């Protein structure tokens, strides 16, 4: 019985330490919902004449990223490479009619691609630093 208890305690320790290591190495790599800073910056990407300006932005966690469509055609903003869309802050694709905009919060650090799903000449990227 004593050997069985030792094995059980050792197994429990391995599970707890493993869970702690997984938590420690994944902390900060996923979305954050603690964006309450008063120093948030809004970065704007404007689409006009089939060109996105700027083509790349660099922001900080909790900044905002705003897309504005000044073209006379509808745009479908999608995250990730063309035909392999991924979600960023819960958004995979978003349709923008002429004059419309939409804004997301930069809640995951790293480098990301975006593109217009219908007009592949319109694309860009953004980097989110801690």
ABEGO torsion letter per residue (X at the ends): XAAAAAAAAAAAAAAAAAAAAAAAAABGABBBAABABAABBBBBBBBBGGBBOBABBBBBBGBBBBBBBABABBBBBBBEBBGBBBBBGGBABBBBBBGBBBBBBBABBEBBBBBBAABAABBBBBBBBX
